[in-house]
Every structure is written in structure tokens, then in C-alpha cells.
Amino acid sequence: MLVFDASMRLKGIHPPLKDTARLYNLRAEAINKLCKIKRPSQETGLSFRYWWKVLDFDITDFELTVSRYDELCKRKPADAVLDN
């Protein structure tokens, strides 16, 4: 689980969803929904994303922004053809 701060910069890399929820005192279901809708939490200002290990980026790059990570997650046109 990737956590981005209110300035949309990578804040931390955390263990599974339930542990992340406990750490930030949020419900796991709420974090899961925030990952899907790609919006920050209104309570904390934090943004959450699932970490897709197949993406090519430096996990120690704490200059990574949430928008850049979202760009990396976009499906490529070739992937859409394979889904049909």
C-alpha cells in the first residue's frame, strides 16, 4: 500500500490494507474505496494506492507524486486489445 501526503508526495510504503488502516485509524473499507476512486481522504488528506509491483519505478523515490503514479498505472492500448 502506497500512502501519499496532503501535498500528494509519497509519504510511505506500508504493509497490507488491514495493517495500514489500523496505522492511520481508518476503516479498511474506506481506504479500499479511496484507492478505487483516486481521491484523498477528507479526514486525513492522505491518498492511498495499491502498489503494483510490476510497474517500473524506484520504490525509494519519495519525490514520486500520486499523479505520476496514476499515470504509470494506466493501461496501455495493447492491453485493452488483449482483454477482448
C-alpha positions in Angstrom: 0.0 0.0 0.0 1.4 3.4 -1.0 0.4 6.4 1.1 0.7 10.0 -0.3 0.5 13.0 2.0 -1.7 16.1 1.5 0.9 17.6 -0.8 0.5 14.5 -3.0 4.0 13.2 -2.4 4.9 9.7 -1.4 4.8 9.5 2.4 5.2 5.8 3.0 5.0 2.3 1.8 3.0 0.2 4.2 2.0 -3.5 4.7 -1.4 -4.9 3.8 -4.6 -3.0 3.8 -5.8 -4.0 7.3 -2.5 -3.0 8.9 -2.5 0.3 7.0 -6.0 1.0 8.2 -5.0 0.3 11.8 -1.9 2.5 11.5 -3.9 5.5 10.2 -7.0 4.8 12.3 -9.2 4.4 9.3 -11.5 1.6 8.1 -10.0 -0.8 5.6 -13.2 -0.4 3.5 -12.7 3.4 3.4 -9.1 3.0 2.2 -10.1 0.5 -0.4 -12.7 2.9 -1.7 -10.2 5.8 -1.7 -7.9 3.6 -3.8 -10.7 2.9 -6.3 -12.0 6.5 -6.7 -8.5 8.0 -6.5 -9.4 10.8 -4.1 -7.8 11.8 -0.9 -9.4 11.1 2.5 -11.4 14.1 3.7 -10.5 13.2 7.3 -6.7 13.0 6.8 -5.9 14.5 3.5 -4.0 11.3 2.6 -4.3 9.4 -0.7 -3.9 5.7 -0.9 -2.9 3.4 -3.8 -2.3 -0.3 -4.1 1.3 -0.9 -5.0 1.5 -2.7 -8.4 4.9 -4.3 -8.2 5.1 -4.8 -12.0 5.4 -1.0 -12.5 8.8 0.3 -13.4 9.6 3.0 -10.8 12.0 3.4 -7.9 10.2 2.5 -4.7 12.6 4.6 -2.7 11.7 7.8 -4.8 9.9 9.9 -2.2 9.6 12.6 -4.8 7.0 10.4 -6.5 3.6 12.1 -6.7 0.2 10.5 -6.7 -0.5 11.9 -10.2 2.7 10.4 -11.6 1.9 7.0 -10.0 -1.6 7.1 -11.5 0.0 7.8 -14.9 2.2 4.7 -14.5 -0.9 2.6 -13.7 -2.8 3.4 -16.9 -3.4 0.5 -19.2 -1.6 0.6 -22.5 -3.7 0.4 -25.7 -2.2 -3.1 -26.4 -3.5 -4.3 -23.0 -7.1 -3.3 -23.9 -6.9 -5.4 -27.1 -5.8 -8.4 -25.1 -8.9 -8.1 -22.8 -11.4 -8.5 -25.6 
